[in-house]
Amino acid sequence: MNVASEKERKLDKETSDKVSFVSFIIPEFAAAFRMNIPEAYHYLVRYGGFEFLTKHWWALHTDNKYWALLDIYDICRKNGGYLK
């Protein structure tokens, strides 16, 4: 492997932070709404929560976890994703 290809594989800090937050919040969402992680991921994708999460992760990660989860759920609910 040459040095150039190793350098290209490294993520910039913003991308790394985004991936870290998304990989943290999806299991938290699953636990909060009593789902397993794959169910939570598919629910978020289906009802727009994942798009919202990846677009607004910077603002969401500065908020309290509870409020971030509520914001994500509100987006899903507005798109038809009601949970029991």
JOFEN-V43690 format. One record per residue. N is the residue number from 0. RES is the residue in three letters. PSI is psi in whole degrees, -180 to 180 (999 if undefined). Layout:
n res psi
N RES PSI
N RES PSI
//
This chain:
n res psi
0 MET 132
1 ASN 166
2 VAL -38
3 ALA -43
4 SER -32
5 GLU -41
6 LYS -39
7 GLU -26
8 ARG -20
9 LYS 138
10 LEU 146
11 ASP 165
12 LYS -43
13 GLU -44
14 THR -42
15 SER -44
16 ASP -40
17 LYS -48
18 VAL -42
19 SER -45
20 PHE -46
21 VAL -42
22 SER -18
23 PHE -45
24 ILE -31
25 ILE -48
26 PRO -33
27 GLU -41
28 PHE -44
29 ALA -46
30 ALA -43
31 ALA -34
32 PHE 20
33 ARG 55
34 MET 164
35 ASN 169
36 ILE -45
37 PRO -39
38 GLU -44
39 ALA -45
40 TYR -49
41 HIS -38
42 TYR -47
43 LEU -41
44 VAL -46
45 ARG -38
46 TYR 18
47 GLY -1
48 GLY -37
49 PHE -42
50 GLU -45
51 PHE -45
52 LEU -48
53 THR -27
54 LYS -38
55 HIS 23
56 TRP -36
57 TRP -45
58 ALA -42
59 LEU -37
60 HIS -16
61 THR -9
62 ASP 165
63 ASN 142
64 LYS -42
65 TYR -48
66 TRP -36
67 ALA -44
68 LEU -40
69 LEU -43
70 ASP -44
71 ILE -44
72 TYR -40
73 ASP -40
74 ILE -46
75 CYS -44
76 ARG -42
77 LYS -21
78 ASN 17
79 GLY 5
80 GLY 67
81 TYR 137
82 LEU 149
83 LYS 999
//
